[in-house]
Amino acid sequence: AALFCGGLGPVLAAEENPGVFRNDEVTLRLVRAKEPVDGAIRAALLIDLAPGWKTYWRDPGASGVPPLVDLSKTRGFQTIYQHFPPPHRFGEGVTRANGYEGDVAFAFELAVEPGEAIDTVAASVFLGVCKDICIPVQAELVAEGPGATDDAAVADAFAALPAEALDETFAVSSSDDGKSLRVAVMAPRGAGQDEAPDLFVTSGDGWYFDEPDKITRADGHILFDVPIAERPAGVEGPPEAVDLLFTSGSQGLTATYVPVAPTG
């Protein structure tokens, strides 16, 4: 069945715990770590989806709803860094999307201003959760007091993030016709043996990429041909830089690369 969001307003639910939101489709919980790490408070948004329901990655694909998590009401922070675990693809045709099902956690680092301490983390959350239809979910969550501290859950959220790739892991080039990118990944040991490998390519400023239309192997590398779905008006050639996320099962490697234009 096709997914749609039309005509539905945000769904909110009352909860005695200000750090928890709950309805029939999803439970959200905002937690923080007790002690800072390298001058930053770590926090996590824990998302527990009901069976069959899904939510989306930061680049949700053509039919998804990007998550919005605003922590700017938190007092004392200097910079906020948001991290997502590796997604997977689901749906077919017009419902194809990138995201998550089951349990997932988004991770946050709030760098603290000099001389400040963060006692309370506040988040405004907007998610699309989808099954046969999409329901927009909105919640105002506050993590404060001893009950909002969950070191184990925050540690698990950060442990699930993709690892930073070594410089030689990826090689990115533009096709001769400029319509796609060729990304060569130095395959990690065991990658793709039990789970099909995948590659997510993103870039800002009006660039959009389809999922790979061809995946091959050669000389210890996995090769992905990634079509350019849309580019900024008047721009030719490859983007200035792309963000890459290679996945195999629940594992991920991420990096930012500058594509090499074809020569000759």
C-alpha positions as CSV (number, residue, x, y, z in Angstrom):
1,A,0.0,0.0,0.0
2,A,1.2,3.5,-0.7
3,L,2.3,5.7,2.1
4,F,0.8,9.1,2.6
5,C,0.8,11.9,5.2
6,G,-1.9,14.2,3.8
7,G,-4.5,15.5,6.1
8,L,-3.1,14.3,9.3
9,G,-1.9,16.7,12.0
10,P,0.9,16.0,14.4
11,V,0.1,13.2,16.9
12,L,0.9,14.1,20.6
13,A,0.5,12.0,23.7
14,A,0.6,13.0,27.4
15,E,3.1,11.3,29.6
16,E,3.9,11.9,33.3
17,N,7.7,11.6,32.6
18,P,8.7,14.7,30.7
19,G,11.4,12.7,28.9
20,V,9.0,10.1,27.5
21,F,6.4,10.2,24.7
22,R,4.2,7.2,24.0
23,N,1.4,6.4,21.6
24,D,0.3,3.2,19.8
25,E,2.9,3.5,17.1
26,V,6.1,4.6,18.9
27,T,7.7,5.3,22.2
28,L,10.3,8.0,22.5
29,R,12.6,8.5,25.4
30,L,15.2,11.3,25.8
31,V,18.2,10.3,28.0
32,R,21.6,11.7,28.8
33,A,24.9,10.5,30.2
34,K,25.9,11.4,33.7
35,E,29.4,12.7,32.9
36,P,30.7,14.7,29.9
37,V,33.1,13.2,27.3
38,D,35.8,15.5,26.0
39,G,33.9,18.6,27.1
40,A,30.5,17.5,25.6
41,I,27.3,16.1,27.2
42,R,26.2,13.0,25.4
43,A,22.5,12.3,24.9
44,A,20.3,9.9,23.0
45,L,16.7,9.8,21.6
46,L,15.6,6.2,22.0
47,I,12.9,5.2,19.5
48,D,10.9,2.1,20.0
49,L,8.6,1.4,17.1
50,A,5.6,-0.9,17.2
51,P,5.8,-4.0,15.0
52,G,5.5,-3.1,11.3
53,W,6.1,0.6,11.8
54,K,9.1,2.5,10.4
55,T,10.8,5.8,10.7
56,Y,13.4,7.6,8.6
57,W,17.1,8.5,8.2
58,R,18.3,12.0,7.8
59,D,18.1,11.5,4.0
60,P,14.8,9.6,3.9
61,G,14.7,9.0,0.1
62,A,11.9,10.0,-2.2
63,S,8.9,9.0,-0.1
64,G,10.2,9.4,3.5
65,V,9.9,12.1,6.1
66,P,13.2,13.5,7.5
67,P,13.5,13.5,11.3
68,L,13.8,16.9,13.0
69,V,15.3,17.0,16.5
70,D,15.8,20.5,17.8
71,L,17.9,20.8,21.0
72,S,18.3,24.6,20.8
73,K,16.2,25.2,23.9
74,T,18.9,23.4,26.0
75,R,20.7,26.0,28.1
76,G,24.5,26.2,28.2
77,F,25.5,24.5,25.0
78,Q,28.0,25.9,22.5
79,T,27.6,23.4,19.6
80,I,25.3,20.5,18.9
81,Y,26.3,17.4,16.9
82,Q,23.7,14.9,15.7
83,H,24.5,11.4,14.7
84,F,22.5,8.6,13.0
85,P,23.1,4.9,12.9
86,P,23.3,3.2,9.5
87,P,19.8,2.9,7.9
88,H,18.5,0.3,5.5
89,R,16.2,0.5,2.5
90,F,12.6,-0.6,2.5
91,G,9.6,-0.4,0.2
92,E,9.3,-0.7,-3.5
93,G,8.7,1.8,-6.3
94,V,7.3,5.1,-5.1
95,T,7.4,4.0,-1.5
96,R,11.2,3.3,-1.5
97,A,12.8,4.9,1.5
98,N,15.8,4.9,3.9
99,G,15.2,4.4,7.5
100,Y,14.7,2.1,10.5
101,E,12.2,-0.4,12.1
102,G,12.1,-1.9,15.6
103,D,14.4,-0.1,18.1
104,V,16.8,2.7,17.0
105,A,18.6,5.6,18.8
106,F,19.8,8.9,17.5
107,A,22.9,10.2,19.3
108,F,23.8,13.8,20.3
109,E,26.9,15.6,21.6
110,L,26.3,19.0,23.2
111,A,29.6,20.9,23.5
112,V,29.4,23.0,26.7
113,E,30.3,26.7,26.8
114,P,33.3,27.5,29.0
115,G,32.3,27.7,32.7
116,E,28.8,26.3,31.9
117,A,27.2,23.0,33.0
118,I,24.1,21.4,31.3
119,D,21.7,20.0,33.9
120,T,18.7,19.7,31.5
121,V,18.5,18.6,27.9
122,A,15.4,19.7,26.0
123,A,14.4,18.5,22.6
124,S,11.6,19.3,20.2
125,V,11.1,16.2,18.1
126,F,9.2,15.7,14.8
127,L,9.2,12.2,13.1
128,G,7.3,10.5,10.4
129,V,6.3,7.0,11.5
130,C,4.8,4.8,8.8
131,K,3.1,1.5,8.1
132,D,0.2,1.5,5.6
133,I,0.0,5.3,6.2
134,C,2.4,7.9,7.6
135,I,1.6,9.6,10.9
136,P,3.6,12.7,11.9
137,V,4.6,12.5,15.5
138,Q,5.6,15.6,17.5
139,A,6.9,15.7,21.1
140,E,8.5,18.1,23.5
141,L,10.9,16.1,25.7
142,V,13.0,17.1,28.7
143,A,15.7,15.0,30.2
144,E,16.4,16.3,33.7
145,G,17.1,14.8,37.2
146,P,18.6,11.4,38.1
147,G,15.8,9.5,36.2
148,A,16.9,11.0,32.9
149,T,20.4,9.6,33.2
150,D,21.0,6.3,31.3
151,D,24.7,5.8,30.7
152,A,24.2,2.3,29.2
153,A,21.6,3.5,26.6
154,V,23.7,6.5,25.6
155,A,26.8,4.3,25.2
156,D,24.8,1.8,23.1
157,A,23.6,4.7,20.9
158,F,27.1,5.8,20.2
159,A,28.4,2.3,19.7
160,A,25.9,1.8,16.9
161,L,27.2,4.7,14.9
162,P,29.1,4.1,11.7
163,A,32.9,4.3,12.1
164,E,35.1,6.9,10.4
165,A,36.7,5.3,7.4
166,L,40.5,5.3,6.7
167,D,41.6,7.6,3.9
168,E,42.2,4.7,1.5
169,T,38.8,3.1,2.1
170,F,36.9,5.0,-0.6
171,A,37.8,6.2,-4.1
172,V,35.2,8.4,-5.9
173,S,35.1,9.3,-9.6
174,S,32.6,10.9,-12.0
175,S,31.3,8.9,-15.0
176,D,32.3,10.1,-18.5
177,D,28.8,11.3,-19.1
178,G,28.5,13.1,-15.8
179,K,25.3,11.2,-14.9
180,S,26.6,9.0,-12.1
181,L,29.4,8.5,-9.6
182,R,31.6,5.4,-9.4
183,V,32.5,4.6,-5.7
184,A,35.1,2.0,-5.0
185,V,35.1,0.7,-1.4
186,M,38.0,-1.3,-0.1
187,A,35.9,-4.1,1.3
188,P,36.3,-4.7,5.1
189,R,36.9,-8.3,6.0
190,G,33.7,-10.3,5.8
191,A,31.7,-7.4,4.3
192,G,28.8,-8.5,2.2
193,Q,29.2,-12.2,3.1
194,D,26.0,-12.4,5.2
195,E,24.3,-9.1,4.3
196,A,24.2,-7.4,1.0
197,P,26.5,-4.3,1.0
198,D,24.9,-0.9,0.3
199,L,26.1,2.7,-0.2
200,F,24.3,5.9,0.7
201,V,25.5,9.0,-1.0
202,T,24.4,12.5,0.1
203,S,25.5,16.1,-0.5
204,G,24.0,19.5,0.2
205,D,23.1,22.4,-2.1
206,G,20.5,20.7,-4.2
207,W,22.3,17.4,-5.0
208,Y,20.3,14.2,-4.8
209,F,21.4,10.6,-5.6
210,D,19.6,7.4,-6.3
211,E,20.5,4.1,-4.7
212,P,23.3,2.2,-6.6
213,D,22.0,0.7,-9.8
214,K,25.0,-1.7,-10.1
215,I,27.2,-3.3,-7.5
216,T,30.2,-5.4,-8.6
217,R,33.4,-6.7,-7.0
218,A,37.0,-6.4,-8.4
219,D,40.5,-6.7,-6.8
220,G,39.3,-6.6,-3.2
221,H,36.9,-3.7,-3.8
222,I,33.2,-3.4,-3.9
223,L,32.2,-1.0,-6.8
224,F,29.0,1.0,-6.7
225,D,27.6,3.0,-9.7
226,V,25.4,5.7,-8.1
227,P,23.1,7.7,-10.4
228,I,22.8,11.5,-9.9
229,A,19.1,12.0,-9.5
230,E,19.1,15.8,-9.3
231,R,21.7,18.6,-9.4
232,P,21.6,22.3,-8.8
233,A,20.4,24.4,-11.8
234,G,23.2,25.4,-14.1
235,V,25.8,23.1,-12.5
236,E,27.7,20.6,-14.6
237,G,30.2,18.0,-13.5
238,P,30.4,16.3,-10.1
239,P,29.6,17.9,-6.8
240,E,32.4,19.5,-4.8
241,A,32.1,16.9,-2.1
242,V,29.9,14.0,-1.1
243,D,29.2,12.2,2.2
244,L,29.5,8.4,1.9
245,L,28.0,5.7,4.1
246,F,28.9,2.1,3.3
247,T,26.8,-0.5,5.1
248,S,27.0,-4.2,5.5
249,G,24.4,-5.5,8.0
250,S,24.4,-3.3,11.0
251,Q,27.9,-2.1,10.4
252,G,28.8,1.2,8.7
253,L,31.8,3.2,7.5
254,T,31.5,6.9,6.7
255,A,33.6,9.6,5.1
256,T,33.5,12.8,3.1
257,Y,35.2,12.7,-0.4
258,V,35.8,15.0,-3.3
259,P,34.9,13.2,-6.6
260,V,37.5,13.1,-9.3
261,A,36.4,14.3,-12.7
262,P,37.1,12.0,-15.7
263,T,40.3,12.7,-17.6
264,G,41.0,12.5,-21.3
